[in-house]
Amino acid sequence: MLRTVADLANDTLRQHTRTHPETEGMGATLVVPALVENRLWWLSVGDSPLYLYRGGKLSQLNEDHSMAPQIDFMVTSGLMDAATAKHHPDRNCLISVLMGTRIPKIDCPAKPVELQAGDIVVCASDGLQFLTNAQIEKVLAKYRKNRSTEIAERLLEELGKLGDPDQDNISFWQAG
C-alpha cells in the first residue's frame, strides 16, 4: 500500500512535467509514516529524515538517499578526513527522488517499529538534518511535555541559528 502512494506521487509528477516542461528535472523527496496502534511503518525516498527519540537518544529510522552516507563511509574507511566530508560539495546530492521516472531507491521495511510509551517520532522535510542529533535531543528533552507545535517552533529556532531558511515541515507523534 505504501509503495502505491509513492507510485501515485511519482505518476503525478510525470503528468505535471508533461504539461509544464519548465519543471522537467525537478524532483521531490517523500516520507510516508503510517502508524497503526503502536506500530510504525514507513516509506521514504530521498533525504528527508524520520527519527525516533527513545530514552533520551535520537536515531534515524529511514535510509538517507543522499551522498552523505557514502561520504561518511569514506571517512570511516580512512579515505577522507572528517572536515572535508562535512563540507563536501556532493554531500547533499540525492541519489533517489521522485521525478516522474523510475525511482532508484525506496526504503519501505517489511516489519514495523514497535513504539513504546514516551517515544517521539519526528518526520521532517529539508533542513532538520543540518542540526546534530545532540541539538535535536536537547530540544526534545526540554520540550517533550509541550505541544507538538511548540516543539516544532523550538527546532525551527535552532535551524534559524544556522541561517537555514529551507525547513518547511516537521511532524510529531508521541506514544502514550
C-alpha positions in Angstrom: 0.0 0.0 0.0 2.8 2.5 0.9 4.5 1.7 -2.4 1.3 2.6 -4.2 1.4 6.0 -2.6 5.0 6.5 -4.0 3.9 5.3 -7.4 0.9 7.7 -7.4 3.0 10.6 -6.4 5.6 9.8 -9.0 3.0 9.5 -11.7 1.5 12.8 -10.7 5.0 14.4 -11.1 5.3 12.7 -14.5 2.0 14.1 -15.7 2.9 17.6 -14.3 6.2 17.7 -16.1 4.5 16.7 -19.4 2.1 19.7 -19.1 4.7 22.0 -17.6 8.0 21.3 -19.4 9.7 24.1 -17.4 9.6 21.8 -14.4 11.5 19.0 -16.1 14.4 17.8 -13.9 12.8 18.9 -10.7 12.2 16.3 -8.0 10.7 15.7 -4.6 11.6 13.7 -1.5 8.8 11.7 0.1 8.3 10.3 3.6 5.1 8.5 4.4 4.9 7.3 8.0 1.9 5.0 8.8 1.0 4.4 12.5 -1.3 1.6 13.3 -1.8 1.1 17.0 1.7 1.4 18.3 3.4 0.0 15.1 5.1 2.4 12.8 5.7 1.6 9.1 7.1 4.0 6.6 8.1 4.5 3.0 10.8 7.1 2.1 12.6 8.3 -1.0 15.3 11.0 -0.7 16.9 12.5 2.3 14.0 13.7 4.4 14.6 12.2 7.9 12.2 10.1 10.0 13.6 10.0 13.6 12.8 8.0 16.7 13.5 9.7 20.0 13.6 7.0 22.7 15.2 7.0 26.1 16.9 10.4 25.5 18.5 9.2 22.3 17.7 10.1 18.7 18.1 7.7 15.8 17.2 8.0 12.2 14.8 5.2 11.1 14.8 5.6 7.4 17.6 5.4 4.8 19.3 8.6 3.7 19.2 8.6 -0.1 21.9 11.3 -0.5 25.6 11.1 -0.9 26.1 11.7 2.8 26.2 8.0 3.9 28.8 7.2 1.2 30.9 10.2 2.1 30.7 9.2 5.8 31.8 5.7 4.9 34.8 7.2 3.2 35.7 8.9 6.5 35.4 5.7 8.5 37.4 3.9 5.8 40.2 6.4 6.1 39.7 7.7 2.5 38.7 11.2 3.6 39.1 13.4 6.7 36.0 14.4 8.7 36.4 18.2 8.0 36.4 17.6 4.2 33.4 15.3 4.4 31.4 17.7 6.5 31.6 20.4 3.8 31.9 18.1 0.7 30.1 19.7 -2.2 28.3 16.5 -3.1 27.2 15.7 0.5 23.6 16.7 -0.1 23.3 15.4 -3.7 20.3 13.0 -3.8 20.7 9.5 -5.3 16.9 8.8 -5.2 14.0 11.2 -5.6 10.6 11.3 -7.2 10.9 12.8 -10.7 8.3 11.1 -12.7 10.8 8.4 -13.8 11.9 5.1 -12.3 12.6 5.6 -8.6 16.1 4.3 -8.0 15.8 3.5 -4.2 12.8 3.1 -2.0 13.0 2.5 1.8 10.0 0.5 2.9 10.8 -2.1 5.6 8.6 -5.2 5.8 8.5 -5.1 9.6 7.3 -2.1 11.7 9.0 -0.4 14.6 7.1 -1.1 17.8 6.6 2.2 19.6 6.9 2.4 23.4 5.4 4.8 25.9 7.3 8.1 25.8 8.7 7.6 22.3 8.6 10.6 20.0 8.6 10.1 16.2 9.8 13.1 14.2 9.2 13.4 10.5 10.7 16.3 8.7 11.4 17.7 5.2 14.6 19.5 4.2 16.7 21.1 6.8 16.3 19.3 10.1 19.2 17.0 9.3 21.5 20.1 9.5 21.1 20.0 13.3 23.2 17.5 15.1 21.5 14.7 16.9 22.6 16.3 20.2 20.9 19.6 19.3 17.6 17.8 18.4 17.8 15.6 21.5 18.3 18.7 23.7 15.2 20.3 22.3 13.1 17.1 22.6 14.3 16.5 26.2 13.5 20.1 27.2 10.1 20.4 25.5 8.9 16.8 25.3 5.8 17.6 27.5 4.8 20.5 25.3 2.5 20.5 22.3 4.0 19.4 19.0 3.7 22.9 17.6 5.9 24.2 20.4 8.5 21.5 19.8 8.5 22.3 16.1 8.9 26.0 16.8 11.9 25.3 19.0 13.5 23.1 16.4 12.9 25.8 13.8 14.5 28.4 16.1 17.6 26.1 16.3 17.7 25.9 12.5 17.3 29.6 12.3 20.5 30.0 14.2 22.2 28.1 11.3 20.7 30.6 8.8 18.8 27.7 7.1 15.7 29.2 5.5 14.6 26.0 3.7 13.0 24.0 6.6 9.3 23.9 5.9 7.7 20.9 7.6 8.1 19.0 10.9 5.5 16.5 12.2 5.5 14.6 15.5 3.9 11.6 17.2 4.2 10.9 20.8 3.4 7.3 22.0 1.3 7.3 25.2 
